[in-house]
C-alpha cells in the first residue's frame, strides 16, 4: 500500500508540473480526492473535499494560498490545510510532496484538560459559537476546565439541517460525537438553563437552583423563534422550530395532514419545500408580496414561490393571521386578515428570531435596543472576562465600516466563537469576515454573500426565469452583496474580493465583461 501511494504521488507531481501559478487541479490517490495547487512556482496538496458537507473544492475560488468552498463559503489554506473561514469544524488533510516522497496527513493538534488546573471557562449555549470557542481553546493549549451549558436535550447539532430534513437521524446532525468531546476535555451539560448571572461573584444560577463559578464566560445563547401574536396561538399543533424535537414533531404532525406555514423567509420556505411531498396540503402565509422580498429581492422571491407552487404549495401573500381556531385544544382552522378561513391540522410559525438575552437583564452587560449583546471587535462585552458570540450579539462588521450588526448566520457564529476563544487566551485577533449563507429549496441552493441591507438596485446576470443567475446588490454605486443559483463559484469569488477590501462598482456589475470576477 505504501509503495502504491508513493508511485502515484510521484506520477502526480510529474504529470501536473505544467500547472500554472494560481491554478489548481483535482487528482485521486487511493480513492482520496486531492487538490493540487501551484502558487509562486510551489506545489502544495490538500484534501479535495470541504470538511463541512464534502463539496468538491476544485469548483471553488482560489485566491492566493486560500481556497473557498463554492457551496457554503468555508475557506482553507492550501499550504497548511487549516480552516480559515467557516462553516465546518475540521481542517483539510495535508499531503506533503517531495521528490524523495514523504506522504502524511496533518490535522489541528488538540490539547486536553490538565489535572490540577482550576481555571474554568463556561460557555452558555450549545451551538456553533460555543463549540468553536471550546475547540479553539483546546487547539491553542488551554489546560483548564471547559463547560458547555445548553438547554437542548442533545449535544451540539447542525441546526441548519433541521428545516431541510426534518426527520433526519440524530447521529447525522451531531457536530461532534460524545467520545470526541470527552477526549478533549469539553464537558457538555444538556437540559440545563441559565436563569441569572452574578458578574461580581462570577457565578451562574441555573433553573434547577444549582450554581457554577466561572473565570471566563461566553454568552452564545442564540435566538428564540418569535411567537405568533394572535388569538389561538397557544393551541396545540401551533409549532415553532427551535430544536431537534420540534423538527421531528413537525414532520410527524404534518405527514398526510393540512399544514399551514406562517412566514416566507428562510425557515418558512425551507419547511414548506420539505413538506411539499409529505403533507396532504401545504399553505404559506406571508406579509410581503413575495418570499425573501426584503433580503433577496422580489425577482428571486417570485422565482422561489413559483418553484414551490409547482409542487402544489399554495401562497397567501400580502396577508397575515388574524386568529387560529381550535377544537379540543388543537388547531382546526386559520383565519386570515382578509377574512378567508383555511382548514389546518398544524401551523408552523417562522417569523423571525429574538436574541436570547433576558437572563442578563439584572446585570450590567450592555444590551442594545433589539436585545442583542453588544461586543467589540474581539468579541468582548463591556464586562471583564465576559465574551459573547453568535446570533445573540451585535458586533462591528468591517465590511460596512465597523457598523454594529446582528446577523443570524451559521458561518458568522463559528467565526465569532473562534475570535472569542483567542481573546480569552489574550490573543488579540480582530473579527474580520464576510457574511456567507445559503438556503436549499427542492434540491436547489441559493448562495449569498455580503451585507445587502439598504440596497437600492439589483443587477442580474442570467435570469431567474432560467433559474440560473448571479445577482449583484447595489448601494451607493457599489456592490455590497451577491446571490446566485447555478452560477458557482461566483459568490465564493466575490466573498474573497469583499474580504480583501476590493471596491466593485455598479458599472463592473452591469458590464458584459465579467473577467474581473475570474470565473472559470
ZIHU-V57828 format. One record per backbone hydrogen bond with DSSP energy under -1.0 kcal/mol. NH is the residue of the N-H (numbers start at 0). CO is the residue of the C=O. If there is no record, write none. Layout:
[[NH:CO] [NH:CO]]
This chain:
[[4:0] [5:1] [6:2] [7:3] [8:4] [9:5] [10:6] [11:7] [12:8] [13:9] [14:10] [15:11] [16:13] [18:15] [21:37] [22:19] [24:35] [26:33] [28:31] [31:28] [33:26] [34:45] [35:24] [36:43] [37:22] [38:41] [41:38] [43:36] [45:34] [46:92] [47:32] [49:54] [53:49] [56:47] [58:55] [59:56] [60:67] [62:65] [66:75] [67:60] [68:73] [74:84] [75:66] [76:81] [77:64] [80:76] [83:74] [84:74] [91:80] [94:44] [113:142] [116:113] [120:144] [121:215] [122:146] [123:217] [124:148] [130:126] [131:127] [132:128] [133:129] [134:130] [135:131] [136:132] [137:133] [138:134] [139:135] [140:137] [141:136] [144:118] [146:120] [147:186] [148:122] [149:188] [157:172] [158:156] [160:157] [161:158] [164:160] [167:164] [171:168] [172:169] [174:155] [180:176] [181:177] [182:178] [183:179] [184:181] [185:180] [186:145] [188:147] [190:151] [191:149] [194:204] [195:204] [197:202] [201:197] [202:197] [203:211] [204:195] [205:209] [206:192] [208:205] [211:203] [213:201] [214:119] [215:119] [216:384] [217:121] [218:386] [219:123] [223:353] [225:351] [232:229] [234:231] [235:328] [237:234] [238:346] [246:242] [247:243] [248:244] [249:245] [250:246] [251:247] [252:248] [253:249] [254:250] [255:277] [256:253] [258:280] [259:345] [260:282] [261:347] [262:284] [268:264] [269:265] [270:266] [271:267] [272:268] [273:269] [274:270] [277:274] [278:274] [279:256] [280:256] [282:258] [283:313] [284:260] [285:315] [291:263] [292:289] [295:291] [296:291] [300:296] [301:297] [302:298] [303:299] [304:300] [305:301] [306:302] [307:303] [308:304] [309:305] [310:307] [311:308] [312:307] [313:281] [315:283] [317:287] [318:285] [321:334] [322:334] [323:230] [324:332] [326:329] [329:326] [330:235] [331:324] [332:324] [333:341] [334:322] [335:339] [336:319] [338:335] [341:333] [343:331] [344:257] [345:257] [346:236] [347:259] [348:238] [349:261] [353:223] [355:221] [356:354] [359:356] [360:357] [362:359] [367:371] [370:367] [372:391] [373:365] [374:393] [375:379] [378:375] [380:385] [385:382] [386:216] [387:378] [388:218] [392:389] [393:372] [394:404] [396:402] [399:396] [400:397] [401:396] [404:394] [408:406] [412:408] [413:409] [414:410] [415:411] [416:412] [417:413] [418:414] [419:415] [420:416] [421:417] [422:418] [423:419] [425:422] [426:421] [428:426] [430:376] [436:447] [438:445] [440:443] [443:440] [445:438] [446:483] [447:436] [448:481] [449:434] [450:479] [454:451] [455:473] [456:473] [458:471] [460:469] [462:467] [467:462] [468:484] [469:460] [470:482] [471:458] [472:480] [473:456] [474:477] [477:474] [478:503] [479:472] [480:472] [481:448] [482:470] [483:446] [484:468] [489:486] [492:488] [493:489] [494:490] [495:491] [496:492] [497:493] [498:494] [499:495] [500:497] [501:496] [505:476] [508:504] [509:505] [510:506] [516:513] [517:514]]
